[in-house]
Amino acid sequence: MKTLKFSDTLVPLVLSGAKDSTWRLFDDKDLRKGDELSLVNKDTGEQFAKAHIVFVQEKQLNKLDDTDQDGHELYESEEKMLEDFRKYYGDRVTLESMVKVIKFKLAE
C-alpha cells in the first residue's frame, strides 16, 4: 500500500469528500490507477483513511484546466500555485514542471 500525506487543514476536506483529487510532482512512488493508498495526516503522522486511485493523468502545471481542479483546492493565480508547490518541492518547480493529477476514492 502506498502512502499519500496531506496537511492537517486538508484532512477534513478529504474525509467529507470535498477533496478527492491531489496533484503530485516528481512522483517517486510511481502512483497508478488502482493503487491502494494509506492517507496520512502530515502533521501528526497518523493514518486518517484508506483510498484507491481511480484516475491518473500527467501534464505540465501550466496546462492544468478547470476539469483538473475538480475536487482540488483552487489557486487564485499561477504565482500562488507555484509558491505553494515550492514549499513542498523547492525552487525546482516551474510552470513547465510535470504534475500527476490523481483522483482517489475513499475506501468504505
C-alpha positions as CSV (number, residue, x, y, z in Angstrom):
1,M,0.0,0.0,0.0
2,K,1.3,3.4,-1.0
3,T,1.1,6.5,1.3
4,L,-0.1,10.0,0.5
5,K,0.4,12.7,3.1
6,F,-2.0,15.7,3.5
7,S,-1.6,18.7,5.7
8,D,-3.9,18.9,8.7
9,T,-6.1,21.6,7.1
10,L,-6.9,19.3,4.2
11,V,-7.9,16.2,6.2
12,P,-11.5,17.3,6.9
13,L,-11.9,18.1,3.2
14,V,-10.7,14.6,2.2
15,L,-12.9,12.9,4.8
16,S,-16.0,14.9,3.7
17,G,-15.4,14.1,0.0
18,A,-15.0,17.7,-0.9
19,K,-11.3,16.9,-1.8
20,D,-10.9,13.8,-3.9
21,S,-8.0,14.9,-6.0
22,T,-4.4,15.7,-5.4
23,W,-1.5,16.9,-7.6
24,R,1.9,15.4,-7.0
25,L,5.2,16.5,-8.6
26,F,8.3,14.4,-9.0
27,D,6.4,11.2,-8.3
28,D,8.8,8.8,-6.5
29,K,6.1,6.3,-5.7
30,D,5.0,5.5,-9.3
31,L,1.4,6.2,-8.5
32,R,-1.0,4.4,-10.8
33,K,-4.7,3.8,-11.3
34,G,-5.8,1.0,-9.0
35,D,-3.2,1.6,-6.3
36,E,-4.4,1.3,-2.7
37,L,-3.5,4.2,-0.6
38,S,-3.0,5.0,3.1
39,L,-3.9,8.6,3.6
40,V,-1.8,10.2,6.4
41,N,-2.0,13.4,8.3
42,K,1.4,15.0,7.5
43,D,1.3,17.0,10.8
44,T,0.6,14.0,13.2
45,G,1.9,11.1,11.1
46,E,-1.4,9.2,11.7
47,Q,-3.4,7.4,9.0
48,F,-6.9,9.0,8.7
49,A,-8.3,7.0,5.8
50,K,-7.7,4.4,3.1
51,A,-8.4,5.0,-0.5
52,H,-7.7,3.8,-4.0
53,I,-6.7,5.7,-7.1
54,V,-9.4,5.9,-9.8
55,F,-7.6,8.2,-12.3
56,V,-4.1,9.5,-13.1
57,Q,-3.0,11.9,-15.7
58,E,0.3,13.7,-16.2
59,K,0.7,17.2,-17.6
60,Q,2.6,20.4,-17.2
61,L,1.5,22.7,-14.4
62,N,0.7,25.5,-17.0
63,K,-1.6,23.1,-18.9
64,L,-3.9,22.3,-16.0
65,D,-7.5,23.2,-16.7
66,D,-10.9,23.5,-14.9
67,T,-11.5,19.7,-15.0
68,D,-8.2,19.1,-13.3
69,Q,-9.3,21.4,-10.4
70,D,-12.4,19.4,-9.8
71,G,-12.1,18.1,-6.2
72,H,-8.9,20.0,-5.6
73,E,-8.3,23.2,-3.7
74,L,-8.3,26.3,-6.0
75,Y,-5.4,28.7,-6.5
76,E,-6.1,32.4,-7.2
77,S,-3.2,32.6,-9.6
78,E,-0.3,30.7,-11.1
79,E,2.0,32.6,-8.9
80,K,0.2,31.4,-5.7
81,M,0.2,27.8,-7.1
82,L,4.0,27.9,-7.7
83,E,4.5,29.4,-4.3
84,D,2.6,26.6,-2.7
85,F,4.3,23.8,-4.6
86,R,7.7,25.3,-3.9
87,K,7.0,24.9,-0.2
88,Y,6.9,21.2,-0.7
89,Y,9.3,20.6,-3.6
90,G,11.7,23.6,-3.6
91,D,12.7,26.1,-6.2
92,R,13.0,23.5,-9.0
93,V,9.2,23.8,-9.5
94,T,8.3,25.8,-12.7
95,L,5.2,26.2,-14.7
96,E,6.7,23.6,-17.1
97,S,7.1,21.0,-14.3
98,M,5.2,17.8,-14.8
99,V,2.4,17.1,-12.3
100,K,0.3,14.0,-11.7
101,V,-3.3,14.7,-11.4
102,I,-4.6,11.9,-9.1
103,K,-8.3,11.3,-8.4
104,F,-9.0,8.9,-5.5
105,K,-12.0,7.3,-3.8
106,L,-12.1,6.7,-0.1
107,A,-12.5,3.0,1.0
108,E,-15.8,2.0,2.6
